[in-house]
């Protein structure tokens, strides 16, 4: 049986909060591979938030018959 978890916040908000948490953690780390990995993960999570925006956007409205290129 699968557990269903109801989320209180939208995906984009949760992703952006996670990215900020990762950046805050990275500030506490010394320069090096662990800090670089945290910052890289923050960038990936921010990219995921932007992809969620893109995927959930309505897109361009459909073209009208008069707007289609070609002979009329």
C-alpha positions in Angstrom: 0.0 0.0 0.0 1.3 3.4 -1.0 1.4 6.3 1.4 -0.1 9.5 0.1 1.3 12.7 1.6 -0.6 15.9 1.1 1.8 18.8 0.6 0.9 22.2 2.1 3.2 24.2 -0.2 3.4 24.2 -4.0 6.4 22.3 -5.5 8.1 25.5 -6.7 8.1 27.0 -3.2 9.4 23.8 -1.6 12.2 23.6 -4.2 13.2 27.3 -3.8 13.3 26.8 0.0 15.5 23.7 -0.4 17.8 25.7 -2.7 18.1 28.4 -0.1 18.8 25.9 2.7 21.5 24.4 0.6 23.1 27.8 0.0 22.9 28.6 3.8 24.6 25.3 4.6 27.3 25.9 2.0 28.1 29.3 3.7 29.0 27.3 6.8 31.3 24.9 5.0 35.0 25.6 4.2 35.9 26.0 0.6 36.3 22.7 -1.0 34.4 19.8 -2.6 31.6 19.6 0.0 30.8 23.3 -0.4 31.0 23.0 -4.2 28.6 20.0 -4.1 26.1 21.9 -1.9 26.1 24.9 -4.3 25.8 22.6 -7.3 22.8 20.9 -5.8 21.3 24.3 -5.0 21.6 25.3 -8.7 20.0 22.0 -9.7 17.1 22.4 -7.4 16.6 26.0 -8.7 16.6 24.7 -12.2 14.0 22.1 -11.2 11.8 25.0 -9.8 12.1 26.8 -13.1 11.3 23.7 -15.1 8.2 23.2 -12.9 7.1 26.8 -13.9 7.7 26.0 -17.5 5.9 22.7 -17.4 2.9 24.1 -15.6 2.6 27.3 -17.8 -0.3 27.4 -20.2 2.0 28.0 -23.2 1.2 30.1 -26.2 -2.4 30.6 -27.1 -3.5 28.7 -30.2 -3.2 30.6 -33.5 -6.3 32.0 -35.1 -7.1 30.9 -38.6 -6.3 34.3 -40.0 -2.8 34.3 -38.3 -1.6 31.1 -40.0 1.1 31.6 -42.6 0.5 30.6 -46.2 -2.0 31.4 -48.9 -5.5 32.4 -47.8 
